[in-house]
Amino acid sequence: MGAMVCDRAGCTRTLCDTIIENQYICNDCQQEFMDLIGDEKIPYEEMVEQFMQFLSQGKLAEARHKIVGVKEFFGLGTR
């Protein structure tokens, strides 16, 4: 069986070989989810719920959930 398209709404990446709860996820989206969740340990079912919500929010919601510092928020970190 070959690699599949990422199941995150709005993501068009292909060649996803990670599957969680029957959902394919690309490396970029996987990293974004890990950055969002952090090292917090929570019950498996709660993690699945957060993962499914993350997949359904899609790439369009990405900027709202990005972890930023105040300088980055105001665009000062890129100047």
Steps between C-alpha positions, in 0.01 A plus 500: 500500500641839401517822694186711519386864502491682834151489658528848653245737348669731251828307487600372158820321597545148373727213591370483857610181667381575855149383584328567832142389566461420127605857408810571291711798604800658327823584680426875496155461657632242745771744613247782529273282717795401720600867535142590590458226761850516644628238743175486697393148592125446475272197472512329161134570419547870576806508271293336225227762549752784472660335197166464321415863577842604366440308176158657450617858566716488193786705369291817481486506880875447526591861580251514788659198670865576434709539815664843490684739726384859536778628271400256227134592552579864428737410216807620685680167490533512121652847471 
